Amino acid sequence: RYIENNFIIQKGEQLDKMVYIVDGFVSIEERSSDDSRRGAGELCGEELLRWPFCLYFPHQKPLATESVKAIGFVKALALNASDLQSVSS
């Protein structure tokens, strides 16, 4: 669960989770206004899914390519990098 204005993912930081938005909306910062919101049923941080196929797996997590911030109250399911790493090993 995230409250208004909480950063869920920050651009340039190591991506340690992917979130599936269950309820509410998030703002994608540094995007055009046409594609700056995501809501229920959409993903953020999906770059994490490619991580097990990278040469640097599992030593270096990928960097987030966008900042994601909660707009109001947001419920989300998370796939943590540590979970993905244990399944892929």
PyMOL Python script that loads the backbone (N, CA, C, O; Angstrom):
from pymol import cmd

cmd.read_pdbstr("""\
ATOM      1  N   ARG A   1       0.840  -1.175   0.000  1.00  0.00           N
ATOM      2  CA  ARG A   1       0.000   0.000   0.000  1.00  0.00           C
ATOM      3  C   ARG A   1       0.888   1.242   0.000  1.00  0.00           C
ATOM      4  O   ARG A   1       1.914   1.302   0.678  1.00  0.00           O
ATOM      5  N   TYR A   2       0.467   2.206  -0.765  1.00  0.00           N
ATOM      6  CA  TYR A   2       1.209   3.467  -0.857  1.00  0.00           C
ATOM      7  C   TYR A   2       0.233   4.612  -0.670  1.00  0.00           C
ATOM      8  O   TYR A   2      -0.915   4.537  -1.110  1.00  0.00           O
ATOM      9  N   ILE A   3       0.687   5.674  -0.016  1.00  0.00           N
ATOM     10  CA  ILE A   3      -0.154   6.847   0.168  1.00  0.00           C
ATOM     11  C   ILE A   3       0.273   7.939  -0.807  1.00  0.00           C
ATOM     12  O   ILE A   3       1.331   7.856  -1.429  1.00  0.00           O
ATOM     13  N   GLU A   4      -0.559   8.951  -0.926  1.00  0.00           N
ATOM     14  CA  GLU A   4      -0.338  10.021  -1.886  1.00  0.00           C
ATOM     15  C   GLU A   4       1.073  10.605  -1.803  1.00  0.00           C
ATOM     16  O   GLU A   4       1.597  10.874  -0.722  1.00  0.00           O
ATOM     17  N   ASN A   5       1.661  10.788  -2.972  1.00  0.00           N
ATOM     18  CA  ASN A   5       2.988  11.383  -3.162  1.00  0.00           C
ATOM     19  C   ASN A   5       4.150  10.499  -2.716  1.00  0.00           C
ATOM     20  O   ASN A   5       5.293  10.953  -2.740  1.00  0.00           O
ATOM     21  N   ASN A   6       3.902   9.259  -2.312  1.00  0.00           N
ATOM     22  CA  ASN A   6       5.003   8.336  -2.017  1.00  0.00           C
ATOM     23  C   ASN A   6       5.633   7.879  -3.325  1.00  0.00           C
ATOM     24  O   ASN A   6       4.929   7.513  -4.266  1.00  0.00           O
ATOM     25  N   PHE A   7       6.961   7.901  -3.381  1.00  0.00           N
ATOM     26  CA  PHE A   7       7.649   7.333  -4.529  1.00  0.00           C
ATOM     27  C   PHE A   7       7.679   5.821  -4.367  1.00  0.00           C
ATOM     28  O   PHE A   7       8.092   5.303  -3.330  1.00  0.00           O
ATOM     29  N   ILE A   8       7.237   5.128  -5.398  1.00  0.00           N
ATOM     30  CA  ILE A   8       7.243   3.670  -5.399  1.00  0.00           C
ATOM     31  C   ILE A   8       8.545   3.184  -6.034  1.00  0.00           C
ATOM     32  O   ILE A   8       9.169   2.237  -5.554  1.00  0.00           O
ATOM     33  N   ILE A   9       8.941   3.843  -7.113  1.00  0.00           N
ATOM     34  CA  ILE A   9      10.184   3.561  -7.827  1.00  0.00           C
ATOM     35  C   ILE A   9      10.812   4.903  -8.176  1.00  0.00           C
ATOM     36  O   ILE A   9      10.106   5.827  -8.579  1.00  0.00           O
ATOM     37  N   GLN A  10      12.133   5.023  -8.027  1.00  0.00           N
ATOM     38  CA  GLN A  10      12.811   6.267  -8.383  1.00  0.00           C
ATOM     39  C   GLN A  10      13.819   6.029  -9.500  1.00  0.00           C
ATOM     40  O   GLN A  10      14.660   5.132  -9.428  1.00  0.00           O
ATOM     41  N   LYS A  11      13.710   6.854 -10.528  1.00  0.00           N
ATOM     42  CA  LYS A  11      14.590   6.756 -11.693  1.00  0.00           C
ATOM     43  C   LYS A  11      16.055   6.821 -11.266  1.00  0.00           C
ATOM     44  O   LYS A  11      16.438   7.639 -10.430  1.00  0.00           O
ATOM     45  N   GLY A  12      16.867   5.940 -11.858  1.00  0.00           N
ATOM     46  CA  GLY A  12      18.307   5.935 -11.600  1.00  0.00           C
ATOM     47  C   GLY A  12      18.732   5.086 -10.420  1.00  0.00           C
ATOM     48  O   GLY A  12      19.919   4.798 -10.270  1.00  0.00           O
ATOM     49  N   GLU A  13      17.799   4.680  -9.583  1.00  0.00           N
ATOM     50  CA  GLU A  13      18.140   3.810  -8.452  1.00  0.00           C
ATOM     51  C   GLU A  13      18.003   2.352  -8.875  1.00  0.00           C
ATOM     52  O   GLU A  13      17.318   2.041  -9.850  1.00  0.00           O
ATOM     53  N   GLN A  14      18.656   1.463  -8.136  1.00  0.00           N
ATOM     54  CA  GLN A  14      18.542   0.045  -8.449  1.00  0.00           C
ATOM     55  C   GLN A  14      17.089  -0.384  -8.309  1.00  0.00           C
ATOM     56  O   GLN A  14      16.413  -0.048  -7.336  1.00  0.00           O
ATOM     57  N   LEU A  15      16.629  -1.127  -9.292  1.00  0.00           N
ATOM     58  CA  LEU A  15      15.249  -1.589  -9.320  1.00  0.00           C
ATOM     59  C   LEU A  15      15.145  -2.832  -8.454  1.00  0.00           C
ATOM     60  O   LEU A  15      15.631  -3.901  -8.824  1.00  0.00           O
ATOM     61  N   ASP A  16      14.508  -2.686  -7.300  1.00  0.00           N
ATOM     62  CA  ASP A  16      14.418  -3.833  -6.405  1.00  0.00           C
ATOM     63  C   ASP A  16      13.026  -4.448  -6.356  1.00  0.00           C
ATOM     64  O   ASP A  16      12.787  -5.398  -5.609  1.00  0.00           O
ATOM     65  N   LYS A  17      12.085  -3.893  -7.171  1.00  0.00           N
ATOM     66  CA  LYS A  17      10.756  -4.482  -7.236  1.00  0.00           C
ATOM     67  C   LYS A  17      10.040  -4.058  -8.512  1.00  0.00           C
ATOM     68  O   LYS A  17      10.341  -3.025  -9.110  1.00  0.00           O
ATOM     69  N   MET A  18       9.092  -4.884  -8.902  1.00  0.00           N
ATOM     70  CA  MET A  18       8.158  -4.570  -9.970  1.00  0.00           C
ATOM     71  C   MET A  18       6.795  -4.558  -9.305  1.00  0.00           C
ATOM     72  O   MET A  18       6.516  -5.430  -8.483  1.00  0.00           O
ATOM     73  N   VAL A  19       5.933  -3.600  -9.631  1.00  0.00           N
ATOM     74  CA  VAL A  19       4.620  -3.554  -9.005  1.00  0.00           C
ATOM     75  C   VAL A  19       3.515  -3.709 -10.037  1.00  0.00           C
ATOM     76  O   VAL A  19       3.599  -3.201 -11.155  1.00  0.00           O
ATOM     77  N   TYR A  20       2.477  -4.428  -9.625  1.00  0.00           N
ATOM     78  CA  TYR A  20       1.253  -4.600 -10.394  1.00  0.00           C
ATOM     79  C   TYR A  20       0.197  -3.803  -9.642  1.00  0.00           C
ATOM     80  O   TYR A  20      -0.131  -4.128  -8.500  1.00  0.00           O
ATOM     81  N   ILE A  21      -0.332  -2.773 -10.268  1.00  0.00           N
ATOM     82  CA  ILE A  21      -1.280  -1.888  -9.604  1.00  0.00           C
ATOM     83  C   ILE A  21      -2.637  -2.584  -9.515  1.00  0.00           C
ATOM     84  O   ILE A  21      -3.213  -2.979 -10.529  1.00  0.00           O
ATOM     85  N   VAL A  22      -3.131  -2.727  -8.297  1.00  0.00           N
ATOM     86  CA  VAL A  22      -4.416  -3.376  -8.049  1.00  0.00           C
ATOM     87  C   VAL A  22      -5.526  -2.328  -7.978  1.00  0.00           C
ATOM     88  O   VAL A  22      -6.612  -2.537  -8.518  1.00  0.00           O
ATOM     89  N   ASP A  23      -5.257  -1.206  -7.313  1.00  0.00           N
ATOM     90  CA  ASP A  23      -6.257  -0.160  -7.151  1.00  0.00           C
ATOM     91  C   ASP A  23      -5.563   1.185  -7.028  1.00  0.00           C
ATOM     92  O   ASP A  23      -4.529   1.301  -6.370  1.00  0.00           O
ATOM     93  N   GLY A  24      -6.128   2.190  -7.656  1.00  0.00           N
ATOM     94  CA  GLY A  24      -5.574   3.531  -7.600  1.00  0.00           C
ATOM     95  C   GLY A  24      -4.774   3.867  -8.849  1.00  0.00           C
ATOM     96  O   GLY A  24      -4.780   3.121  -9.828  1.00  0.00           O
ATOM     97  N   PHE A  25      -4.083   5.004  -8.799  1.00  0.00           N
ATOM     98  CA  PHE A  25      -3.302   5.478  -9.940  1.00  0.00           C
ATOM     99  C   PHE A  25      -1.919   5.917  -9.495  1.00  0.00           C
ATOM    100  O   PHE A  25      -1.717   6.349  -8.361  1.00  0.00           O
ATOM    101  N   VAL A  26      -0.968   5.796 -10.420  1.00  0.00           N
ATOM    102  CA  VAL A  26       0.382   6.299 -10.192  1.00  0.00           C
ATOM    103  C   VAL A  26       0.731   7.271 -11.301  1.00  0.00           C
ATOM    104  O   VAL A  26       0.193   7.200 -12.406  1.00  0.00           O
ATOM    105  N   SER A  27       1.636   8.175 -10.988  1.00  0.00           N
ATOM    106  CA  SER A  27       2.138   9.138 -11.948  1.00  0.00           C
ATOM    107  C   SER A  27       3.531   8.704 -12.384  1.00  0.00           C
ATOM    108  O   SER A  27       4.388   8.392 -11.557  1.00  0.00           O
ATOM    109  N   ILE A  28       3.742   8.689 -13.697  1.00  0.00           N
ATOM    110  CA  ILE A  28       5.061   8.375 -14.238  1.00  0.00           C
ATOM    111  C   ILE A  28       5.725   9.706 -14.539  1.00  0.00           C
ATOM    112  O   ILE A  28       5.316  10.406 -15.465  1.00  0.00           O
ATOM    113  N   GLU A  29       6.731  10.058 -13.781  1.00  0.00           N
ATOM    114  CA  GLU A  29       7.375  11.348 -13.957  1.00  0.00           C
ATOM    115  C   GLU A  29       8.335  11.314 -15.135  1.00  0.00           C
ATOM    116  O   GLU A  29       8.908  10.276 -15.466  1.00  0.00           O
ATOM    117  N   GLU A  30       8.496  12.468 -15.756  1.00  0.00           N
ATOM    118  CA  GLU A  30       9.373  12.651 -16.918  1.00  0.00           C
ATOM    119  C   GLU A  30       8.823  11.925 -18.145  1.00  0.00           C
ATOM    120  O   GLU A  30       9.592  11.466 -18.988  1.00  0.00           O
ATOM    121  N   ARG A  31       7.516  11.820 -18.247  1.00  0.00           N
ATOM    122  CA  ARG A  31       6.857  11.240 -19.415  1.00  0.00           C
ATOM    123  C   ARG A  31       5.935  12.288 -20.004  1.00  0.00           C
ATOM    124  O   ARG A  31       5.586  13.263 -19.338  1.00  0.00           O
ATOM    125  N   SER A  32       5.537  12.086 -21.260  1.00  0.00           N
ATOM    126  CA  SER A  32       4.567  12.992 -21.870  1.00  0.00           C
ATOM    127  C   SER A  32       3.239  12.869 -21.143  1.00  0.00           C
ATOM    128  O   SER A  32       2.962  11.841 -20.525  1.00  0.00           O
ATOM    129  N   SER A  33       2.418  13.905 -21.211  1.00  0.00           N
ATOM    130  CA  SER A  33       1.155  13.902 -20.474  1.00  0.00           C
ATOM    131  C   SER A  33       0.211  12.804 -20.950  1.00  0.00           C
ATOM    132  O   SER A  33      -0.650  12.374 -20.182  1.00  0.00           O
ATOM    133  N   ASP A  34       0.345  12.333 -22.196  1.00  0.00           N
ATOM    134  CA  ASP A  34      -0.520  11.269 -22.709  1.00  0.00           C
ATOM    135  C   ASP A  34      -0.244   9.931 -22.031  1.00  0.00           C
ATOM    136  O   ASP A  34      -1.133   9.083 -21.960  1.00  0.00           O
ATOM    137  N   ASP A  35       0.966   9.731 -21.534  1.00  0.00           N
ATOM    138  CA  ASP A  35       1.368   8.442 -20.979  1.00  0.00           C
ATOM    139  C   ASP A  35       1.899   8.604 -19.554  1.00  0.00           C
ATOM    140  O   ASP A  35       2.769   7.846 -19.125  1.00  0.00           O
ATOM    141  N   SER A  36       1.375   9.590 -18.822  1.00  0.00           N
ATOM    142  CA  SER A  36       1.963   9.879 -17.521  1.00  0.00           C
ATOM    143  C   SER A  36       1.225   9.230 -16.358  1.00  0.00           C
ATOM    144  O   SER A  36       1.624   9.413 -15.208  1.00  0.00           O
ATOM    145  N   ARG A  37       0.146   8.469 -16.626  1.00  0.00           N
ATOM    146  CA  ARG A  37      -0.590   7.800 -15.550  1.00  0.00           C
ATOM    147  C   ARG A  37      -0.772   6.323 -15.876  1.00  0.00           C
ATOM    148  O   ARG A  37      -0.923   5.931 -17.033  1.00  0.00           O
ATOM    149  N   ARG A  38      -0.752   5.531 -14.830  1.00  0.00           N
ATOM    150  CA  ARG A  38      -1.088   4.115 -14.954  1.00  0.00           C
ATOM    151  C   ARG A  38      -2.039   3.777 -13.820  1.00  0.00           C
ATOM    152  O   ARG A  38      -2.005   4.392 -12.754  1.00  0.00           O
ATOM    153  N   GLY A  39      -2.881   2.794 -14.067  1.00  0.00           N
ATOM    154  CA  GLY A  39      -3.867   2.417 -13.057  1.00  0.00           C
ATOM    155  C   GLY A  39      -3.975   0.913 -12.923  1.00  0.00           C
ATOM    156  O   GLY A  39      -3.090   0.163 -13.336  1.00  0.00           O
ATOM    157  N   ALA A  40      -5.087   0.489 -12.333  1.00  0.00           N
ATOM    158  CA  ALA A  40      -5.315  -0.924 -12.037  1.00  0.00           C
ATOM    159  C   ALA A  40      -5.082  -1.793 -13.265  1.00  0.00           C
ATOM    160  O   ALA A  40      -5.548  -1.481 -14.361  1.00  0.00           O
ATOM    161  N   GLY A  41      -4.355  -2.883 -13.067  1.00  0.00           N
ATOM    162  CA  GLY A  41      -4.064  -3.821 -14.137  1.00  0.00           C
ATOM    163  C   GLY A  41      -2.796  -3.518 -14.905  1.00  0.00           C
ATOM    164  O   GLY A  41      -2.454  -4.248 -15.835  1.00  0.00           O
ATOM    165  N   GLU A  42      -2.084  -2.451 -14.537  1.00  0.00           N
ATOM    166  CA  GLU A  42      -0.858  -2.088 -15.253  1.00  0.00           C
ATOM    167  C   GLU A  42       0.365  -2.319 -14.371  1.00  0.00           C
ATOM    168  O   GLU A  42       0.261  -2.419 -13.149  1.00  0.00           O
ATOM    169  N   LEU A  43       1.539  -2.402 -15.027  1.00  0.00           N
ATOM    170  CA  LEU A  43       2.805  -2.695 -14.353  1.00  0.00           C
ATOM    171  C   LEU A  43       3.712  -1.474 -14.305  1.00  0.00           C
ATOM    172  O   LEU A  43       3.620  -0.581 -15.148  1.00  0.00           O
ATOM    173  N   CYS A  44       4.577  -1.449 -13.318  1.00  0.00           N
ATOM    174  CA  CYS A  44       5.673  -0.479 -13.232  1.00  0.00           C
ATOM    175  C   CYS A  44       6.918  -1.255 -12.813  1.00  0.00           C
ATOM    176  O   CYS A  44       6.854  -2.116 -11.936  1.00  0.00           O
ATOM    177  N   GLY A  45       8.046  -0.948 -13.439  1.00  0.00           N
ATOM    178  CA  GLY A  45       9.289  -1.644 -13.102  1.00  0.00           C
ATOM    179  C   GLY A  45       9.451  -2.958 -13.821  1.00  0.00           C
ATOM    180  O   GLY A  45      10.189  -3.832 -13.367  1.00  0.00           O
ATOM    181  N   GLU A  46       8.758  -3.109 -14.958  1.00  0.00           N
ATOM    182  CA  GLU A  46       8.791  -4.387 -15.678  1.00  0.00           C
ATOM    183  C   GLU A  46      10.174  -4.743 -16.213  1.00  0.00           C
ATOM    184  O   GLU A  46      10.384  -5.876 -16.646  1.00  0.00           O
ATOM    185  N   GLU A  47      11.122  -3.810 -16.197  1.00  0.00           N
ATOM    186  CA  GLU A  47      12.498  -4.113 -16.608  1.00  0.00           C
ATOM    187  C   GLU A  47      13.106  -5.213 -15.740  1.00  0.00           C
ATOM    188  O   GLU A  47      14.034  -5.906 -16.155  1.00  0.00           O
ATOM    189  N   LEU A  48      12.572  -5.360 -14.538  1.00  0.00           N
ATOM    190  CA  LEU A  48      13.073  -6.386 -13.619  1.00  0.00           C
ATOM    191  C   LEU A  48      12.890  -7.789 -14.201  1.00  0.00           C
ATOM    192  O   LEU A  48      13.658  -8.693 -13.871  1.00  0.00           O
ATOM    193  N   LEU A  49      11.897  -7.982 -15.052  1.00  0.00           N
ATOM    194  CA  LEU A  49      11.655  -9.305 -15.634  1.00  0.00           C
ATOM    195  C   LEU A  49      12.768  -9.739 -16.586  1.00  0.00           C
ATOM    196  O   LEU A  49      12.973 -10.936 -16.788  1.00  0.00           O
ATOM    197  N   ARG A  50      13.487  -8.784 -17.172  1.00  0.00           N
ATOM    198  CA  ARG A  50      14.601  -9.111 -18.077  1.00  0.00           C
ATOM    199  C   ARG A  50      15.907  -9.375 -17.324  1.00  0.00           C
ATOM    200  O   ARG A  50      16.857  -9.910 -17.894  1.00  0.00           O
ATOM    201  N   TRP A  51      15.950  -9.009 -16.076  1.00  0.00           N
ATOM    202  CA  TRP A  51      17.166  -9.105 -15.275  1.00  0.00           C
ATOM    203  C   TRP A  51      17.784 -10.501 -15.265  1.00  0.00           C
ATOM    204  O   TRP A  51      19.001 -10.594 -15.423  1.00  0.00           O
ATOM    205  N   PRO A  52      17.031 -11.602 -15.090  1.00  0.00           N
ATOM    206  CA  PRO A  52      17.667 -12.936 -15.062  1.00  0.00           C
ATOM    207  C   PRO A  52      18.386 -13.301 -16.363  1.00  0.00           C
ATOM    208  O   PRO A  52      19.200 -14.224 -16.374  1.00  0.00           O
ATOM    209  N   PHE A  53      18.102 -12.601 -17.444  1.00  0.00           N
ATOM    210  CA  PHE A  53      18.720 -12.904 -18.733  1.00  0.00           C
ATOM    211  C   PHE A  53      19.927 -12.020 -19.038  1.00  0.00           C
ATOM    212  O   PHE A  53      20.524 -12.126 -20.110  1.00  0.00           O
ATOM    213  N   CYS A  54      20.284 -11.153 -18.099  1.00  0.00           N
ATOM    214  CA  CYS A  54      21.423 -10.246 -18.281  1.00  0.00           C
ATOM    215  C   CYS A  54      22.729 -10.904 -17.834  1.00  0.00           C
ATOM    216  O   CYS A  54      22.729 -11.787 -16.976  1.00  0.00           O
ATOM    217  N   LEU A  55      23.821 -10.470 -18.420  1.00  0.00           N
ATOM    218  CA  LEU A  55      25.138 -11.020 -18.069  1.00  0.00           C
ATOM    219  C   LEU A  55      25.517 -10.743 -16.626  1.00  0.00           C
ATOM    220  O   LEU A  55      26.244 -11.527 -16.016  1.00  0.00           O
ATOM    221  N   TYR A  56      25.034  -9.637 -16.073  1.00  0.00           N
ATOM    222  CA  TYR A  56      25.412  -9.256 -14.713  1.00  0.00           C
ATOM    223  C   TYR A  56      24.478  -9.844 -13.643  1.00  0.00           C
ATOM    224  O   TYR A  56      24.629  -9.532 -12.462  1.00  0.00           O
ATOM    225  N   PHE A  57      23.523 -10.683 -14.039  1.00  0.00           N
ATOM    226  CA  PHE A  57      22.639 -11.332 -13.075  1.00  0.00           C
ATOM    227  C   PHE A  57      23.442 -12.333 -12.264  1.00  0.00           C
ATOM    228  O   PHE A  57      24.261 -13.026 -12.868  1.00  0.00           O
ATOM    229  N   PRO A  58      23.290 -12.471 -10.983  1.00  0.00           N
ATOM    230  CA  PRO A  58      22.423 -11.754 -10.057  1.00  0.00           C
ATOM    231  C   PRO A  58      23.139 -10.632  -9.323  1.00  0.00           C
ATOM    232  O   PRO A  58      22.583 -10.071  -8.378  1.00  0.00           O
ATOM    233  N   HIS A  59      24.341 -10.293  -9.724  1.00  0.00           N
ATOM    234  CA  HIS A  59      25.185  -9.387  -8.943  1.00  0.00           C
ATOM    235  C   HIS A  59      24.750  -7.926  -8.975  1.00  0.00           C
ATOM    236  O   HIS A  59      24.911  -7.216  -7.983  1.00  0.00           O
ATOM    237  N   GLN A  60      24.212  -7.475 -10.076  1.00  0.00           N
ATOM    238  CA  GLN A  60      23.851  -6.063 -10.186  1.00  0.00           C
ATOM    239  C   GLN A  60      22.420  -5.938 -10.694  1.00  0.00           C
ATOM    240  O   GLN A  60      22.090  -6.418 -11.779  1.00  0.00           O
ATOM    241  N   LYS A  61      21.576  -5.289  -9.897  1.00  0.00           N
ATOM    242  CA  LYS A  61      20.189  -5.082 -10.305  1.00  0.00           C
ATOM    243  C   LYS A  61      20.132  -3.994 -11.371  1.00  0.00           C
ATOM    244  O   LYS A  61      20.983  -3.105 -11.391  1.00  0.00           O
ATOM    245  N   PRO A  62      19.136  -4.054 -12.258  1.00  0.00           N
ATOM    246  CA  PRO A  62      19.008  -2.997 -13.264  1.00  0.00           C
ATOM    247  C   PRO A  62      18.612  -1.679 -12.608  1.00  0.00           C
ATOM    248  O   PRO A  62      18.094  -1.656 -11.491  1.00  0.00           O
ATOM    249  N   LEU A  63      18.865  -0.582 -13.322  1.00  0.00           N
ATOM    250  CA  LEU A  63      18.470   0.734 -12.828  1.00  0.00           C
ATOM    251  C   LEU A  63      17.075   1.063 -13.339  1.00  0.00           C
ATOM    252  O   LEU A  63      16.723   0.728 -14.471  1.00  0.00           O
ATOM    253  N   ALA A  64      16.286   1.719 -12.499  1.00  0.00           N
ATOM    254  CA  ALA A  64      14.940   2.138 -12.889  1.00  0.00           C
ATOM    255  C   ALA A  64      15.044   3.200 -13.977  1.00  0.00           C
ATOM    256  O   ALA A  64      15.877   4.102 -13.894  1.00  0.00           O
ATOM    257  N   THR A  65      14.204   3.091 -14.985  1.00  0.00           N
ATOM    258  CA  THR A  65      14.227   4.034 -16.103  1.00  0.00           C
ATOM    259  C   THR A  65      13.210   5.154 -15.947  1.00  0.00           C
ATOM    260  O   THR A  65      13.181   6.081 -16.756  1.00  0.00           O
ATOM    261  N   GLU A  66      12.367   5.078 -14.907  1.00  0.00           N
ATOM    262  CA  GLU A  66      11.369   6.118 -14.676  1.00  0.00           C
ATOM    263  C   GLU A  66      11.038   6.191 -13.189  1.00  0.00           C
ATOM    264  O   GLU A  66      11.223   5.226 -12.447  1.00  0.00           O
ATOM    265  N   SER A  67      10.545   7.356 -12.770  1.00  0.00           N
ATOM    266  CA  SER A  67      10.082   7.520 -11.397  1.00  0.00           C
ATOM    267  C   SER A  67       8.578   7.307 -11.363  1.00  0.00           C
ATOM    268  O   SER A  67       7.851   7.798 -12.227  1.00  0.00           O
ATOM    269  N   VAL A  68       8.118   6.576 -10.365  1.00  0.00           N
ATOM    270  CA  VAL A  68       6.702   6.257 -10.224  1.00  0.00           C
ATOM    271  C   VAL A  68       6.250   6.746  -8.851  1.00  0.00           C
ATOM    272  O   VAL A  68       6.835   6.385  -7.830  1.00  0.00           O
ATOM    273  N   LYS A  69       5.196   7.577  -8.837  1.00  0.00           N
ATOM    274  CA  LYS A  69       4.711   8.181  -7.599  1.00  0.00           C
ATOM    275  C   LYS A  69       3.214   7.906  -7.451  1.00  0.00           C
ATOM    276  O   LYS A  69       2.469   7.963  -8.429  1.00  0.00           O
ATOM    277  N   ALA A  70       2.780   7.608  -6.227  1.00  0.00           N
ATOM    278  CA  ALA A  70       1.369   7.348  -5.953  1.00  0.00           C
ATOM    279  C   ALA A  70       0.548   8.628  -6.093  1.00  0.00           C
ATOM    280  O   ALA A  70       0.937   9.693  -5.614  1.00  0.00           O
ATOM    281  N   ILE A  71      -0.600   8.495  -6.763  1.00  0.00           N
ATOM    282  CA  ILE A  71      -1.590   9.578  -6.817  1.00  0.00           C
ATOM    283  C   ILE A  71      -2.724   9.118  -5.912  1.00  0.00           C
ATOM    284  O   ILE A  71      -3.506   8.248  -6.294  1.00  0.00           O
ATOM    285  N   GLY A  72      -2.820   9.680  -4.745  1.00  0.00           N
ATOM    286  CA  GLY A  72      -3.806   9.203  -3.777  1.00  0.00           C
ATOM    287  C   GLY A  72      -3.362   7.878  -3.194  1.00  0.00           C
ATOM    288  O   GLY A  72      -2.169   7.580  -3.139  1.00  0.00           O
ATOM    289  N   PHE A  73      -4.329   7.085  -2.759  1.00  0.00           N
ATOM    290  CA  PHE A  73      -4.052   5.784  -2.143  1.00  0.00           C
ATOM    291  C   PHE A  73      -3.914   4.736  -3.244  1.00  0.00           C
ATOM    292  O   PHE A  73      -4.776   4.640  -4.119  1.00  0.00           O
ATOM    293  N   VAL A  74      -2.847   3.956  -3.209  1.00  0.00           N
ATOM    294  CA  VAL A  74      -2.586   2.938  -4.226  1.00  0.00           C
ATOM    295  C   VAL A  74      -2.353   1.590  -3.544  1.00  0.00           C
ATOM    296  O   VAL A  74      -1.593   1.488  -2.581  1.00  0.00           O
ATOM    297  N   LYS A  75      -3.021   0.560  -4.062  1.00  0.00           N
ATOM    298  CA  LYS A  75      -2.760  -0.814  -3.639  1.00  0.00           C
ATOM    299  C   LYS A  75      -2.027  -1.491  -4.785  1.00  0.00           C
ATOM    300  O   LYS A  75      -2.411  -1.353  -5.946  1.00  0.00           O
ATOM    301  N   ALA A  76      -0.977  -2.217  -4.457  1.00  0.00           N
ATOM    302  CA  ALA A  76      -0.194  -2.887  -5.496  1.00  0.00           C
ATOM    303  C   ALA A  76       0.378  -4.197  -4.971  1.00  0.00           C
ATOM    304  O   ALA A  76       0.636  -4.349  -3.777  1.00  0.00           O
ATOM    305  N   LEU A  77       0.567  -5.133  -5.886  1.00  0.00           N
ATOM    306  CA  LEU A  77       1.288  -6.367  -5.590  1.00  0.00           C
ATOM    307  C   LEU A  77       2.713  -6.169  -6.071  1.00  0.00           C
ATOM    308  O   LEU A  77       2.934  -5.548  -7.111  1.00  0.00           O
ATOM    309  N   ALA A  78       3.670  -6.681  -5.339  1.00  0.00           N
ATOM    310  CA  ALA A  78       5.070  -6.476  -5.707  1.00  0.00           C
ATOM    311  C   ALA A  78       5.786  -7.795  -5.942  1.00  0.00           C
ATOM    312  O   ALA A  78       5.589  -8.765  -5.211  1.00  0.00           O
ATOM    313  N   LEU A  79       6.609  -7.814  -6.962  1.00  0.00           N
ATOM    314  CA  LEU A  79       7.553  -8.899  -7.195  1.00  0.00           C
ATOM    315  C   LEU A  79       8.912  -8.323  -6.834  1.00  0.00           C
ATOM    316  O   LEU A  79       9.440  -7.470  -7.547  1.00  0.00           O
ATOM    317  N   ASN A  80       9.473  -8.784  -5.736  1.00  0.00           N
ATOM    318  CA  ASN A  80      10.756  -8.268  -5.271  1.00  0.00           C
ATOM    319  C   ASN A  80      11.906  -8.930  -6.016  1.00  0.00           C
ATOM    320  O   ASN A  80      11.814 -10.091  -6.416  1.00  0.00           O
ATOM    321  N   ALA A  81      12.974  -8.194  -6.196  1.00  0.00           N
ATOM    322  CA  ALA A  81      14.155  -8.724  -6.883  1.00  0.00           C
ATOM    323  C   ALA A  81      14.688  -9.960  -6.189  1.00  0.00           C
ATOM    324  O   ALA A  81      15.123 -10.901  -6.852  1.00  0.00           O
ATOM    325  N   SER A  82      14.662  -9.975  -4.863  1.00  0.00           N
ATOM    326  CA  SER A  82      15.165 -11.132  -4.123  1.00  0.00           C
ATOM    327  C   SER A  82      14.320 -12.386  -4.402  1.00  0.00           C
ATOM    328  O   SER A  82      14.847 -13.496  -4.483  1.00  0.00           O
ATOM    329  N   ASP A  83      13.006 -12.190  -4.546  1.00  0.00           N
ATOM    330  CA  ASP A  83      12.139 -13.325  -4.888  1.00  0.00           C
ATOM    331  C   ASP A  83      12.451 -13.848  -6.286  1.00  0.00           C
ATOM    332  O   ASP A  83      12.549 -15.056  -6.502  1.00  0.00           O
ATOM    333  N   LEU A  84      12.603 -12.935  -7.222  1.00  0.00           N
ATOM    334  CA  LEU A  84      12.908 -13.311  -8.598  1.00  0.00           C
ATOM    335  C   LEU A  84      14.263 -14.015  -8.677  1.00  0.00           C
ATOM    336  O   LEU A  84      14.433 -14.972  -9.431  1.00  0.00           O
ATOM    337  N   GLN A  85      15.209 -13.536  -7.901  1.00  0.00           N
ATOM    338  CA  GLN A  85      16.554 -14.130  -7.896  1.00  0.00           C
ATOM    339  C   GLN A  85      16.498 -15.571  -7.375  1.00  0.00           C
ATOM    340  O   GLN A  85      17.150 -16.454  -7.933  1.00  0.00           O
ATOM    341  N   SER A  86      15.741 -15.810  -6.332  1.00  0.00           N
ATOM    342  CA  SER A  86      15.678 -17.170  -5.774  1.00  0.00           C
ATOM    343  C   SER A  86      14.964 -18.130  -6.713  1.00  0.00           C
ATOM    344  O   SER A  86      15.318 -19.307  -6.769  1.00  0.00           O
ATOM    345  N   VAL A  87      13.968 -17.655  -7.451  1.00  0.00           N
ATOM    346  CA  VAL A  87      13.258 -18.505  -8.402  1.00  0.00           C
ATOM    347  C   VAL A  87      14.119 -18.803  -9.625  1.00  0.00           C
ATOM    348  O   VAL A  87      14.052 -19.895 -10.188  1.00  0.00           O
ATOM    349  N   SER A  88      14.924 -17.830 -10.031  1.00  0.00           N
ATOM    350  CA  SER A  88      15.744 -17.980 -11.245  1.00  0.00           C
ATOM    351  C   SER A  88      17.008 -18.789 -11.023  1.00  0.00           C
ATOM    352  O   SER A  88      17.594 -19.296 -11.980  1.00  0.00           O
ATOM    353  N   SER A  89      17.432 -18.917  -9.787  1.00  0.00           N
ATOM    354  CA  SER A  89      18.692 -19.615  -9.497  1.00  0.00           C
ATOM    355  C   SER A  89      18.551 -21.108  -9.625  1.00  0.00           C
ATOM    356  O   SER A  89      19.518 -21.840  -9.414  1.00  0.00           O
TER     357      SER A  89
END
""", "prot")
cmd.dss("prot")
cmd.show_as("cartoon", "prot")
cmd.util.cbc("prot")
cmd.orient("prot")
